[in-house]
Amino acid sequence: MNTPSYDIVVFGASSFVGQILSKYLAEHFSGQNESLRWAIAGRSESKLNEVKRSLGAAGQSLPIIVADAANEAQLRAMCAQTRVVVSTVGPYALYGEPLVKVCAESGTDYCDLTGETPWMRRMIDRYEATARQSGARIVHCCGFDSVPSDMGVRFLQQQAMKQWGAPVTSVKMRVKSMKGGASGGTVASLVNVVKEAMADPALRKELANPYSLCPSGHGFTARQHAVNAAEFDDDFGAWAAPFVMAAINERVVHRSNGLSGQAYGERFTYDEGMLTGSGVKGRLAALAVAAGLSFFTAGIAIGPTRRLLERFVLPKPGEGPSPEAQLTGRYDLRFFGRTDQGQTLRAKVTGDRDPGYGSTGKMLGQAAASLALDHVQDGVKVGRGGGFWTPATMFDDRFIERLVRHAGLRFEQVSS
């Protein structure tokens, strides 16, 4: 086979996250850092040139590939030039399938930042056999959903195995603190999932299934707890409220357990929530968060209300947190695990940027770099074969090292 011209192509480089990702790659993979051959791609040459100009000197020689998300011939030509495609074109349920199809057929590795579980399930059902045959490694959820959760559980399990030689079979993740905003693209993806669910009873049933992303024949039957309302969490000594990303993160973690041969245990349980503090103040805050999330979901489920929200309240596609807000954002996630014997372990994962954008751009960039550089040797893919993987099953300790050294994350075992 011919050597591809590029290690990575950023598809959708002019999108909100695509611009953040392109800036990060331009800044990180230059000078004394790793060498990376990369290009930007999208349907509008003029917008791609704007991205180049925004990168200053680093963008002057950056190659451009014009490819439309709906044009398979253009997508095939793009994939023929690269080892890895990293896609920021969402909502993926509306625009993402042709590229996944082409990558699966051509053997091109792929990663994205989707959090759309129904779409992921469809892609796995339709293209996993093809990806296995071609050698394409497809890795969804390489942003804030679900790298900190998925890799955080992996890290906690590693510590448990070192200490006791056995995994923790029950894990909770609680958001201790988080500061960040939402972009129009993320909101559009969420709205699209709700719209699909309202029109399809079978999809609503699928969304309620914590094992909906697990491989066929997984055999998991353990009843999973879900933080759907305000509740007091004895393990954290604080009130907890629903966490908006739990629906995707929990399913990705369970898929990781299934893909790793039930490494966390056949009866493994996992749930996520958001800590709001102790006492009356914490309880009231948890009730407020739970009510607000319920009202928001109900609002976007009803057509007239949704249209009003989209017109007057919700950010438009292409809009998102300012560069200053991205820089001042942060998050602190806490993990609590328990073995079958009652032994307990705690860990935390922190990030130094706005979770959905400033931090996601760096996580996504390092995921693509790991696929292109860590899992290729002498031009030949090594490690995992073709198929649909999660971050925790595709990547290894080298990815955690990348996140710590180059993406502002920290993984630590803690006492409380």
N, C-alpha and C positions, 0 to 999 in steps of 0.2 A: 504494500500500500504506500501511496505517496505521503510524505510528511506534511501535515497541515501547515498552512501559513501562520496560523495563530494558535495560541494556547487557549484563549478565551475570547468570545464575542459577547458583548453586552447588547442584548436585544431589547429594544424599548429604551434606548439611552436618553431620549428626550423627555421621558416621563418624570414624575416628581422623584421617585426613588432611583430611577435610572440616572438622573443627573447627580444625585448624591453618590451613587455607586461609582460613576465615572470619575468624579472628583477624587474619591478615595483611592481608586486604582492609580490615577495619575500621580497622586501625592506619594502613595506607598511604594509602588513598584517603579521606583526611579532612584538614581543616586546609589547609595550604598546598600539598598535593599535587594530582594530577589529580582532576577530578570524575568520579565513576562512579556510575551508577544500578544498584544490584544488589539481589538478593534471595536468600534461601536456600530450598531445597526438599528434600523427602523424604517418606516415607510416614507418619511419626509426628509429628503436630502437637505433642504434648507434648515430644518430644525436640528439635524445632526451637525451641520456646520456651526450653528449657534452654540451647541454643546462644546465643539472643538474650541471656538473662540473663548468660551468661558473658562477653559482650562489653561489659558495663557500659553507660555512656552511649551508646557508639557503636551498641549494638544495640537501643536503645529503639524506634526508628522503623523498624527493618529489616523489610521485608515478608517474609511467609511464604507459600509455595505448597505445598500438600499434593498429592503425586503419588507413586504407587507405580511401581516399576521395571517391573512386569509389566502395568500398565494403560495401554494405548495412548491411550485417550481423555483420561486425565489428563495424559499426557506431551504430547499435542498441544496441550492447553489451556495447558500450561506454556510450550512452545516458541513459541506465538503471542504471548507477552508479552515475548520477549527476543531480542536479536541473537545472543547466544552462550550455550551451556550448557557448563559445565565439570563433568564427572562424576568423582566419587570412589567410585562404587559398584562394588565388586569382590567376588569374582572376576568379571571382565567376561564370561568364558565362561559363567557361570551367570546373571548379571543384566544384562549390558550391551547385548544386541542390540536389544531393543525401542526404547531411546532412540536408538541409532544409526539405526535404520530410520526413526523419526519425524523425526529431524533431516534425514536425507537426503531424505525426501519433502517436508518443509515448507520446505527451504531455510535452516534454522537452522544457524549455524556451531557447531562442537563441538570440544572438546579434552578429553583425559583423561591419566592417568598409567599406563596399562596397560603391561605388559611381556609380554603373552601373545601370542606370535607366531601360533600356530594360529588363535586367535580373530580376530586382525587380518586374517589371510589370508581367513578366511570373510567378514568384513565387507566387505573390498575386492571380493571376487568377487560378493557378493550386492547391494551397494548403490552401487558406484562410478558406474555408468551413471546411476542415479537422482540421485545427488549432483551429477553434472556438469550434468544437465538442470535441477535446481532451484537450483543455485548454492550449495549447502551445502558449506562447507570443513571437512572432517573431519581433525583432527590428533591422532593418537595419540602416546603416548610423550613427554609434555611435562613429565616429572619428571626425577629423576636418571637414569632410563633413559627417553629417551636424549639429553636436551638437552646435557650437557657433552660427550659423545662426538660427536654429530652436528654441533653448532655448533663444537666444537673442530676437527674436520676441515675444516669450512667456513672457519674462521679461518685455519688453516694453509694452505689452498689459496689464500686471498686474498693471504697474504704471499708465497707462491711466484709467483703471477701478477705481483705488483708487482716482485719481484726479477728474474725470469727470463722472464716472459711465457708461462710454461708451468706446468701443474700438477705436483705430486708424484704419481707413479703408484703409489707404495707407501707406506703409512702404518702405523705401529704406535702403539697407545696402551698405556701401562703405568701402572698405579696406583702412584704412589710412596708415598703414605700415605693412610690413610682411617680415620676414627673414627666409628662410628655403630652403631645397632642395627636390628633388624627388628620390624615390627608383625605382629599376627595376620593382618591383611588381606593383606599381602605373602606371608606364608608360605602362606596358604590358596590364593592364586593359583598359587604354585609347585607346591604339592601337586596341585592340580587339573590342571595341565599334565602332570605326570608320570603321573597316573592315566589321563588320556586317551591318552597315548602308549603306555602298557603295554597298553591294550585295542585299539590300532589300529596295525597294521604300516605302513600308508600314512602315518600321522601321524609315526611314528618316522623314516621316510625323509624326510619334509618337514622335520623338525626338524634333520636332518643337512645340509640343503641351504643353503649360505650365501646363495643368491639367492632364498630362498623368498618374500620380500616384494617382489621386484623386479617392475616392470610387465611384462606379457606382451610377448614379442618383444624382451626386453632384449638378447639376444645375448651376454651375458657367459659366458665359458668359462674364465677364468683360475683355476688351482688356488689355493685359499685355504689358508693355513697356519692352524692352530688350536692354541692353547696348551692342550693337554689333559693335560700332565704337567709335572713339573719340568724346566726347560731353562735353559741359560746363554744370555743375550742379549748378544751382542758389541756391539750398538749402544748399549746402556745400561751395559755393564760390570757386570752383576749377574745373579743368578738370577731366573727368573720362574716363577710358578705360575699355574694357571688362575684366571680372574676370573669370579665367578658371573654377572655381568651381560653377559658377552661375547656370549652366544647371542642376546640381543635387540639389543644395540647394533651388532654387526657387520652384522646384517641390515638395520637401519634405515639405516646409512651406505651400504650397497650400494643400497638403494632410492632414497636421495637422489641417488646417482650416476645411476641409471636415469632418474629423473624430471627430472633437469637436463640430459638429452641427452648423457650420458656425459662430463660436464664434467671428471671426474677421470681419464678415460681408459678405453678399452674393456678394457684389461688391468689395471685398478686392483686392488690387493690391500690388505686391511685386516685386522688382528687385534688382539686385546686380551689383556692378562695383568696379573699383579700382581707387582711387584718385591719380593723378599724379602731383598736384600742380596748381598754378595759372599763369596767364600771358603767354607769348610766350613759356617759358621753359616748363610749364605744358602742353601746347597744343602739343608741339613737342614730349614730353614724351608719351602722350596719343596716338598720331599717331603711334609712334614707337611700343608701346605695342600691339596696334590693328593689325598693319601690321605683327609683329612677330608671334602673335597667328594665324593669317590667313595663313601665310606661313607654319607654323608648321603643322596645320591641313591638308592643301593641301598636304604637304610632306608625311604624314603618310597615306593619302588616296590613293596615287599612289603606286602600288606594288613595282616597282624597286627603287623608292626613299625611301620608307619605309624600304626596306631591307638594303639599304645603311646606313640609320639612325640607324637601330637596330644593325648593325655590328660595326659601327665606332663612333657613337655619343651618343646614348641613353644608360642609365645604364642597366646592365643585371639583371635578377631576382636574388635576394639575395644581390644586391648591394644597397647602399643608403648613406645618410649623415653620417659622422663620429660621434662618441659620443660627440666630442667637438662641432661640428656644431649643433647637437641636443640641447646641453646645452645653446649655445649662440643664438639660434633662438628665435623668438618672433612674436607676431601679435597684431594688434590693429584694431578692427572692429567698425565702427560707424553706428548707426541706427537713422533714422529720420522718425517720424510718424506724420500723420495728420488725424484729425477727419473729419467727414462730415461737422462740423460747422467751420472748419478752425483752430482749436486749434492744436498746434504742441508740440512735445515731442522728446527729444533726449536721447540716451543711448549709452554706449560702452561696448564691451566685449573684454578683453585682455587675452593673454596667455603668459606664461613665458618660453616657449620652442619652438623648431622647430615645426611648426603647424602640418605637416603631420606625424611626427614620435615621437619626444620627448613628445609633447602634446597629440597627438592621443593615444599613449600607456596609458597615465594616464586617459584620458577620457573613453577609451574603458574598462579599468580595473574598473573604478567606475560605469560604466553602468552595467557591469556584476555583480558587488557587490550589486548594488541597486536592480537588479532583484532577486538576491539570498537571500538578507538579509532584504531589506526594504519592499518588496512586498510578503513576506511569514511570516505567523504568526502561531506559534505552528505547523509547518510542513505543513500548508495549504496555498495555494496561496490566496492573498487578493488584492483588487484593480481591475485592469483591468482583463477582462477575456481573453480567447484565441483569437488569431487573429494576423494580421500584423499591428503593431503600429509604429509610429514615435517617436523619443526621446521626443518631446514636449507633446505627448499624452499618452505615457506610463509612463513617469516619472513625478515627482512633485517637490515641493520646496526642498525636501530632496536631490534630485539629484543636484540641484544648490548648496546646502550647501556642498555636497561632492566635487563638482568641485572647489569651492572656498577654502575649507579647505585642500583638499588633492591632487588637480590636477593643481594648479597654475593659475586658471582662476579668473577673476574678472568681476562682472556684476554691472554696475553703471549707474544711471541717471546723465546726464551732461547738462550744460547750452548751450554749443556750441561745 
